[in-house]
């Protein structure tokens, strides 16, 4: 080294040398971490044994909000944390960590979610290029021998390089011994979080995040009485947990309504490996939330992984029920000539009740209503089901369990005339048609029935003649109430003039 270079070196201060050393150590530590090696002794583990409380809000479209509070010992300034037992279906970009008691000065620096869970195959992959201990057992004596090998490949049992050979797998291999589990592999879904904390000591941290794999729906059981004039209604919230973790003694809330989400790709479907359906007589209290409704369970609940569970939503007895047979036509045959429009048509059966009274009068979330009735021997029988939309308090809920069996209908067009339109002298009147219809209703029951005939009529229309009076229920709907005697029939005749512009 020249005299000039030595002089320059002597001018470098001790502080500057220490600064360079710290920089070098930082570079080596970063390289060490990027290689997938353990992060160091300052990394803390937060597991469910430190869990103070957990709250779940579940939406109806495969989405849940988790709020997980854990009591941890923290240092001042920089902390590294492995938060175990998060949902495998977590949306990592939504994760938020808070220190509610010391929020000033608390700052998250980095958060990561590793999709690789610890498995024999994953562990072997991580050790490619590294040494492992191969343990052989003598099948005759049971004596073990150990040999060091470098993992060259993890495919199809692995490729191992020994001191004197390379082997593809090993049929005599008893087991592999690894010196450690490398960083980034956890036996449970986890988040790695680094953050700055303003004070040291025992504190509560709250982690919140959205996850797919949590969903709920409403299910209703409607039991009709013998005369079908009243019904007992039981509502359940059916909750499905396929999020990839369990929730112990969680506060549960359910949101009813269509919450908008930005679609970023369809979620990966998961199979329900274990189904445990449990009906519980618990109460869900509701309240408005923005334009939705929030239902809160009055006690903690445990949701096991891959479990379906039910909690009580509502219960009402002797609710007045109205039954109606409805035959609905089509608008196409009012502007053309047709012969037989329909033979052996079946009126639909509708049941309706008003959402009010004891046990009702609350917003009912959308779901499936299943209708039951006891037979002559007192055995409960399933008679149909229908989809229920979100129903506000006081609204009429209308169900269609199926079609009538003993009531049939024949519909015929008996006349059709074109009174004005293309090809006629005065086309300014548009297309005007006049058509006549005959609807024959048969009743094979032992009691009289009433059938509501609803005809959607297009354009500007007028009933010219009819065998019984109609009601104009809307601008394009005429309605007749036709009574059909037991074991007999009745006929509805009407003529309609329709003008289409």
Phi and psi in degrees as a GROMACS rama.xvg file:
@    title "Ramachandran Plot"
@    xaxis  label "Phi"
@    yaxis  label "Psi"
@TYPE xy
-72.3792  162.781  UNK-2
-62.2663  -36.4484  UNK-3
-64.0708  -43.0913  UNK-4
-65.449  -40.7052  UNK-5
-62.1933  -37.1056  UNK-6
-64.9598  -40.7704  UNK-7
-63.5025  -43.1986  UNK-8
-63.7027  -38.514  UNK-9
-65.912  -24.033  UNK-10
-79.5531  -13.3053  UNK-11
-75.4113  124.267  UNK-12
-71.4577  158.513  UNK-13
-62.7436  -38.1743  UNK-14
-61.7531  -40.2702  UNK-15
-65.6968  -39.7111  UNK-16
-62.3993  -40.4868  UNK-17
-66.0369  -36.3149  UNK-18
-64.3522  -41.6371  UNK-19
-63.9282  -37.8867  UNK-20
-65.9963  -42.4733  UNK-21
-62.5114  -38.5349  UNK-22
-63.3986  -39.8245  UNK-23
-65.6473  -41.7271  UNK-24
-61.3761  -41.2115  UNK-25
-61.3684  -42.1398  UNK-26
-64.4773  -43.1132  UNK-27
-64.8588  -40.5589  UNK-28
-63.9755  -41.1653  UNK-29
-64.0582  -43.1279  UNK-30
-63.2726  -40.926  UNK-31
-59.7745  -42.5085  UNK-32
-69.9706  -40.7604  UNK-33
-64.7124  -25.3025  UNK-34
-74.1507  -5.02487  UNK-35
89.8025  16.6847  UNK-36
-85.3267  164.716  UNK-37
-55.6359  145.288  UNK-38
-74.8363  -24.8933  UNK-39
130.859  171.903  UNK-40
-71.511  -18.0875  UNK-41
-80.0994  -7.05287  UNK-42
-74.9342  128.33  UNK-43
-105.104  151.911  UNK-44
-106.481  129.398  UNK-45
-114.393  109.072  UNK-46
-116.41  -176.101  UNK-47
-71.4941  -14.6003  UNK-48
-66.1763  -21.2432  UNK-49
-97.9641  5.90034  UNK-50
-72.5223  127.494  UNK-51
-93.8464  -43.2764  UNK-52
-161.794  154.901  UNK-53
-138.115  138.051  UNK-54
-128.196  139.18  UNK-55
-124.451  131.215  UNK-56
-115.959  120.489  UNK-57
-111.698  134.397  UNK-58
-104.836  163.45  UNK-59
-79.6845  -5.20442  UNK-60
-116.382  51.9693  UNK-61
60.9741  47.8612  UNK-62
-147.616  138.59  UNK-63
-138.436  149.117  UNK-64
-110.122  122.92  UNK-65
-106.562  133.073  UNK-66
-124.635  107.697  UNK-67
-116.093  115.867  UNK-68
-108.261  127.518  UNK-69
-129.775  144.514  UNK-70
-96.4435  116.954  UNK-71
-132.629  152.744  UNK-72
-89.4045  120.967  UNK-73
-120.864  155.281  UNK-74
-98.9208  165.364  UNK-75
-78.6368  144.595  UNK-76
72.3116  -123.094  UNK-77
-78.1728  132.236  UNK-78
-133.117  145.234  UNK-79
-121.592  133.522  UNK-80
-137.967  136.217  UNK-81
-107.353  110.793  UNK-82
-95.5118  103.7  UNK-83
-82.9087  165.378  UNK-84
61.9687  42.3562  UNK-85
-87.7178  165.289  UNK-86
-65.7406  135.945  UNK-87
-64.5223  -26.9765  UNK-88
-92.3181  18.9293  UNK-89
-56.6649  144.424  UNK-90
-95.3415  96.3861  UNK-91
-58.086  -30.0959  UNK-92
-68.0733  -12.5711  UNK-93
-97.601  -3.60786  UNK-94
-67.9663  136.181  UNK-95
-135.893  128.365  UNK-96
-110.11  131.104  UNK-97
-130.793  150.767  UNK-98
-114.806  92.1635  UNK-99
-59.1021  -34.2312  UNK-100
-81.3023  -25.3558  UNK-101
-134.877  62.9963  UNK-102
-77.9259  -24.9348  UNK-103
-75.6472  124.257  UNK-104
88.6462  -5.89975  UNK-105
-85.2779  129.204  UNK-106
-148.091  126.889  UNK-107
-82.3127  127.544  UNK-108
-94.471  -40.3533  UNK-109
-155.507  144.901  UNK-110
-142.74  130.832  UNK-111
-140.934  148.945  UNK-112
-124.538  117.291  UNK-113
-93.346  123.201  UNK-114
-76.5736  -13.8387  UNK-115
-84.8758  115.508  UNK-116
-95.0378  154.921  UNK-117
-67.0427  117.998  UNK-118
-138.251  161.841  UNK-119
-56.0399  -40.3365  UNK-120
-66.3011  -42.8997  UNK-121
-65.528  -39.7767  UNK-122
-63.9267  -42.1112  UNK-123
-64.5761  -39.6496  UNK-124
-60.4357  -41.2315  UNK-125
-67.4496  -20.3981  UNK-126
-96.4022  12.5185  UNK-127
-62.4552  127.573  UNK-128
87.1635  0.784407  UNK-129
-117.877  165.352  UNK-130
-86.7038  139.578  UNK-131
-131.079  165.653  UNK-132
-103.648  123.311  UNK-133
-95.8631  121.895  UNK-134
-105.204  119.834  UNK-135
-106.994  146.719  UNK-136
-122.77  131.108  UNK-137
-72.7623  118.407  UNK-138
-64.7267  -22.4302  UNK-139
-84.6182  -45.4355  UNK-140
-102.461  -20.5386  UNK-141
80.4562  0.256727  UNK-142
-70.8534  137.456  UNK-143
-98.0297  145.945  UNK-144
-130.585  149.401  UNK-145
-121.062  143.511  UNK-146
-145.903  138.1  UNK-147
-88.3268  137.266  UNK-148
-143.837  154.325  UNK-149
-99.9948  132.4  UNK-150
-77.9409  117.992  UNK-151
-95.1316  -31.8531  UNK-152
-154.026  148.319  UNK-153
-104.534  4.86709  UNK-154
-81.2847  135.512  UNK-155
52.9964  49.8488  UNK-156
91.5596  -13.4923  UNK-157
100.138  157.188  UNK-158
-121.125  126.908  UNK-159
-122.112  133.165  UNK-160
-103.006  114.903  UNK-161
-94.2946  179.354  UNK-162
-63.8245  -31.6073  UNK-163
-122.061  6.50296  UNK-164
-167.645  170.965  UNK-165
-125.347  129.589  UNK-166
-119.087  142.233  UNK-167
-97.8277  104.826  UNK-168
62.9629  -168.524  UNK-169
-168.4  108.823  UNK-170
-64.7259  -22.2197  UNK-171
-95.1129  6.16305  UNK-172
-74.0178  123.673  UNK-173
-84.6421  -48.8569  UNK-174
-165.247  166.579  UNK-175
-111.763  140.808  UNK-176
-113.012  124.593  UNK-177
-106.82  141.838  UNK-178
-69.1139  -27.0682  UNK-179
-167.722  163.943  UNK-180
-88.8467  121.054  UNK-181
-72.1216  156.62  UNK-182
-60.0314  144.526  UNK-183
96.9065  -9.37033  UNK-184
-111.931  120.708  UNK-185
-125.054  150.739  UNK-186
-78.5799  -8.78903  UNK-187
-134.215  153.463  UNK-188
-57.9414  135.319  UNK-189
-150.142  159.71  UNK-190
-112.723  134.909  UNK-191
-98.3707  121.887  UNK-192
-129.751  131.289  UNK-193
-116.85  137.169  UNK-194
-154.524  163.253  UNK-195
-105.87  127.099  UNK-196
-115.757  135.934  UNK-197
-74.7045  -26.4738  UNK-198
-136.195  159.112  UNK-199
-97.4083  157.065  UNK-200
126.279  -177.81  UNK-201
-74.3074  124.942  UNK-202
-145.922  162.88  UNK-203
-97.7226  127.488  UNK-204
-112.366  138.988  UNK-205
-114.966  120.176  UNK-206
-105.063  126.68  UNK-207
-124.663  145.831  UNK-208
-164.037  159.603  UNK-209
-94.6727  145.68  UNK-210
-141.974  146.138  UNK-211
-85.8279  173.638  UNK-212
90.7136  -1.92811  UNK-213
-114.509  128.963  UNK-214
-153.373  164.123  UNK-215
-150.007  159.636  UNK-216
-148.161  160.878  UNK-217
-94.4325  138.823  UNK-218
-127.946  133.97  UNK-219
-123.013  136.819  UNK-220
-110.643  119.199  UNK-221
-113.087  114.223  UNK-222
-108.436  115.283  UNK-223
-79.5778  148.789  UNK-224
-81.4304  179.936  UNK-225
-61.3011  -41.1754  UNK-226
-87.6277  0.498433  UNK-227
60.6031  31.0435  UNK-228
-103.158  -19.3238  UNK-229
-136.564  164.124  UNK-230
-151.221  148.176  UNK-231
-97.4067  133.029  UNK-232
-123.43  127.253  UNK-233
-120.906  127.27  UNK-234
-111.041  138.839  UNK-235
-127.598  146.712  UNK-236
-98.5841  114.963  UNK-237
-96.7812  115.963  UNK-238
-109.404  133.712  UNK-239
-119.214  127.819  UNK-240
-114.682  103.777  UNK-241
-123.674  29.092  UNK-242
-80.0069  -14.6418  UNK-243
103.425  6.57406  UNK-244
-154.159  167.647  UNK-245
-101.264  156.716  UNK-246
-126.251  114.822  UNK-247
-98.4413  128.876  UNK-248
48.2821  52.8144  UNK-249
-92.8899  144.093  UNK-250
-75.5099  127.297  UNK-251
-114.81  132.22  UNK-252
-134.037  143.048  UNK-253
-121.15  136.911  UNK-254
-109.465  124.529  UNK-255
-102.948  129.936  UNK-256
138.971  167.523  UNK-257
-95.5987  92.9581  UNK-258
-81.1712  125.265  UNK-259
-74.5895  138.298  UNK-260
-132.484  144.534  UNK-261
-79.8285  119.847  UNK-262
-76.181  122.35  UNK-263
-117.216  16.2049  UNK-264
124.9  144.187  UNK-265
-68.1856  139.601  UNK-266
-66.6368  151.503  UNK-267
-72.3407  122.628  UNK-268
-67.1175  145.021  UNK-269
-126.77  143.563  UNK-270
-85.864  136.595  UNK-271
-76.3293  106.299  UNK-272
-77.7884  -35.5769  UNK-273
-137.475  122.073  UNK-274
-110.307  121.667  UNK-275
-125.663  106.659  UNK-276
-100.009  119.732  UNK-277
-130.672  122.977  UNK-278
-93.2294  129.796  UNK-279
-128.192  138.616  UNK-280
-86.5127  66.9921  UNK-281
-111.636  157.914  UNK-282
-102.857  138.388  UNK-283
-112.286  119.57  UNK-284
-96.4128  136.313  UNK-285
-108.885  155.575  UNK-286
-152.995  155.236  UNK-287
-71.5732  148.554  UNK-288
-144.668  104.587  UNK-289
54.9176  -118.716  UNK-290
-104.592  19.5903  UNK-291
-118.362  -174.886  UNK-292
-129.049  136.439  UNK-293
-109.545  128.814  UNK-294
-113.748  126.538  UNK-295
-114.66  125.151  UNK-296
-73.5192  139.015  UNK-297
-81.8509  7.00095  UNK-298
-156.707  161.283  UNK-299
-65.7154  156.298  UNK-300
-138.864  148.732  UNK-301
-107.232  125.44  UNK-302
-111.805  109.203  UNK-303
-74.6473  157.864  UNK-304
-65.7573  138.98  UNK-305
57.5294  48.188  UNK-306
-125.323  144.886  UNK-307
-112.504  129.336  UNK-308
-139.018  148.737  UNK-309
-118.758  141.145  UNK-310
-130.207  151.851  UNK-311
-67.2523  135.661  UNK-312
-107.036  -47.148  UNK-313
-161.656  163.127  UNK-314
-151.125  130.711  UNK-315
-144.328  145.086  UNK-316
-123.137  151.272  UNK-317
49.1625  52.7672  UNK-318
-83.1523  127.128  UNK-319
-56.8689  131.049  UNK-320
-125.637  133.453  UNK-321
-110.514  129.726  UNK-322
-110.176  140.088  UNK-323
-144.34  135.857  UNK-324
-97.5919  126.432  UNK-325
-128.159  127.243  UNK-326
-109.515  118.342  UNK-327
-112.654  128.375  UNK-328
-91.238  -161.497  UNK-329
-132.028  160.105  UNK-330
-91.4391  -10.1233  UNK-331
-68.5294  -30.6687  UNK-332
-84.818  11.9017  UNK-333
-94.8516  -2.87709  UNK-334
-129.163  23.6769  UNK-335
-159.563  171.213  UNK-336
-98.1407  124.105  UNK-337
-135.667  153.012  UNK-338
-94.1482  -109.236  UNK-339
-75.0292  119.306  UNK-340
-86.4705  -31.8004  UNK-341
-167.801  137.257  UNK-342
-119.99  143.472  UNK-343
53.7581  42.9836  UNK-344
-73.7083  147.088  UNK-345
-114.081  119.707  UNK-346
-64.5151  144.367  UNK-347
-78.5007  147.23  UNK-348
-97.805  125.822  UNK-349
-121.368  140.089  UNK-350
-120.32  137.777  UNK-351
-141.204  148.264  UNK-352
-145.327  159.167  UNK-353
-96.2595  136.711  UNK-354
-78.5156  73.9009  UNK-355
-155.087  166.884  UNK-356
102.865  176.959  UNK-357
-64.2278  127.5  UNK-358
90.5032  -19.2451  UNK-359
-114.473  -154.286  UNK-360
76.317  16.3787  UNK-361
-120.685  157.286  UNK-362
-60.998  124.305  UNK-363
-97.2321  120.967  UNK-364
-70.3861  156.464  UNK-365
-61.969  145.527  UNK-366
-178.939  -163.645  UNK-367
-111.24  128.21  UNK-368
-103.076  124.909  UNK-369
-107.908  129.616  UNK-370
-104.875  136.511  UNK-371
-130.779  156.638  UNK-372
-153.725  144.819  UNK-373
-80.05  141.52  UNK-374
-84.3141  -174.127  UNK-375
-64.4805  -19.7107  UNK-376
-94.0794  1.20505  UNK-377
85.7201  10.6983  UNK-378
-88.3801  132.84  UNK-379
-72.4856  135.826  UNK-380
-128.707  143.374  UNK-381
-82.1553  129.124  UNK-382
-121.575  5.62092  UNK-383
142.995  171.311  UNK-384
-149.406  161.653  UNK-385
-154.379  156.591  UNK-386
-81.0308  133.201  UNK-387
-106.242  129.674  UNK-388
-83.7245  167.054  UNK-389
-54.6359  127.957  UNK-390
-126.66  120.588  UNK-391
-74.8462  163.363  UNK-392
-59.8829  134.441  UNK-393
89.2515  -12.913  UNK-394
-74.9856  158.239  UNK-395
-86.2978  129.421  UNK-396
-102.227  125.518  UNK-397
-118.699  127.382  UNK-398
-121.12  142.293  UNK-399
-118.853  97.1469  UNK-400
-75.3554  -21.1681  UNK-401
166.42  -156.112  UNK-402
-116.45  155.513  UNK-403
-66.7809  148.932  UNK-404
-102.485  -44.1104  UNK-405
-93.956  2.07457  UNK-406
-117.514  121.606  UNK-407
-127.397  159.003  UNK-408
-137.409  141.883  UNK-409
-117.848  133.562  UNK-410
-122.637  129.131  UNK-411
-131.445  147.011  UNK-412
-95.6213  117.895  UNK-413
-96.0969  -13.8835  UNK-414
-161.153  149.622  UNK-415
-150.56  128.479  UNK-416
-132.646  143.163  UNK-417
-105.773  112.087  UNK-418
-90.4444  -30.6046  UNK-419
-155.722  158.656  UNK-420
134.691  -156.066  UNK-421
-59.6017  130.141  UNK-422
92.9705  -10.2554  UNK-423
-101.49  169.454  UNK-424
-67.0796  -38.3315  UNK-425
-115.076  91.0132  UNK-426
-82.9404  -6.74832  UNK-427
-67.008  -18.2519  UNK-428
-79.777  -3.32328  UNK-429
75.5939  -164.818  UNK-430
-91.2065  119.416  UNK-431
-119.959  127.034  UNK-432
-124.76  150.913  UNK-433
-131.395  127.083  UNK-434
-136.808  149.828  UNK-435
-120.603  147.171  UNK-436
-136.673  151.475  UNK-437
-127.25  123.935  UNK-438
-117.445  115.435  UNK-439
-104.861  120.547  UNK-440
-110.934  128.336  UNK-441
-111.373  139.849  UNK-442
-127.649  111.587  UNK-443
-94.5086  5.7176  UNK-444
-79.8433  168.329  UNK-445
-90.4452  3.10246  UNK-446
-133.517  154.967  UNK-447
-66.2913  143.578  UNK-448
-128.272  156.364  UNK-449
-115.623  131.239  UNK-450
-116.696  128.635  UNK-451
-89.9695  117.925  UNK-452
-98.9923  118.225  UNK-453
-114.94  124.015  UNK-454
-119.623  114.878  UNK-455
-79.0696  114.218  UNK-456
-112.554  124.759  UNK-457
-81.7676  166.264  UNK-458
65.2402  -155.608  UNK-459
-91.6243  111.611  UNK-460
-124.804  159.114  UNK-461
-150.12  131.535  UNK-462
-80.1571  114.937  UNK-463
-79.714  -43.1975  UNK-464
-150.513  157.27  UNK-465
-162.769  151.716  UNK-466
-80.5241  -17.6378  UNK-467
-152.837  155.729  UNK-468
-67.9122  144.587  UNK-469
-105.221  170.133  UNK-470
-121.095  136.027  UNK-471
-92.0695  95.1752  UNK-472
-81.3751  -19.0015  UNK-473
-159.464  178.727  UNK-474
-63.6066  -22.0722  UNK-475
-128.982  26.1632  UNK-476
-139.187  122.478  UNK-477
-106.065  145.376  UNK-478
-136.809  134.786  UNK-479
-123.305  140.227  UNK-480
-102.648  110.137  UNK-481
-110.571  122.083  UNK-482
-93.117  128.848  UNK-483
-117.95  120.805  UNK-484
-67.568  158.899  UNK-485
-60.0534  131.316  UNK-486
63.4212  17.6801  UNK-487
-131.073  -158.085  UNK-488
-146.81  169.205  UNK-489
-148.04  155.132  UNK-490
-124.12  134.294  UNK-491
-111.643  120.756  UNK-492
-115.586  137.681  UNK-493
-156.216  154.417  UNK-494
-125.682  133.935  UNK-495
-128.199  137.238  UNK-496
-106.622  127.187  UNK-497
-124.24  131.013  UNK-498
-117.272  119.829  UNK-499
-110.979  126.333  UNK-500
